[in-house]
Amino acid sequence: MNKIKIYHNPSCSKSRRALELILEKKMKIEIIEYLTQPITIKELKLILKVLKLKPYNIVRKNEKVWKENYSKIELTEKEIIKLIIENPIILERPIVINNNLGVIARPAERVQEIFS
């Protein structure tokens, strides 16, 4: 049986809803509360590869730290990855991975895309 990973923020309603949908499927799940369980650069690069996205595409652009400090400057992918690691609050959520399928579950029902 596959184990689904969810990069989860319990204070986010969309993240809580995505988790509920996964739990309803009775699948094995690994919950990574990325605000308290820091992710590594290697792990973030793997997430990006599975999602087939660039670092900029997984940034929460309305987060205060991003808007006030980085939104108006040009950053390399490497710099954005470093910023996400240093400021995990700017990571879009929830991210759900099932083997080599992954989604940013916004809306939460997008998790259905990875149940195969």
Secondary structure, 3 states (H helix, E strand, C coil): CCEEEEECCCCCHHHHHHHHHHHHCCCEEEEECCCCCCCCHHHHHHHHHHHCCCHHHHECCCCHHHHHHCCCCCCCHHHHHHHHHHCHHHECCCEEEECCEEEECCCHHHHHHHCC
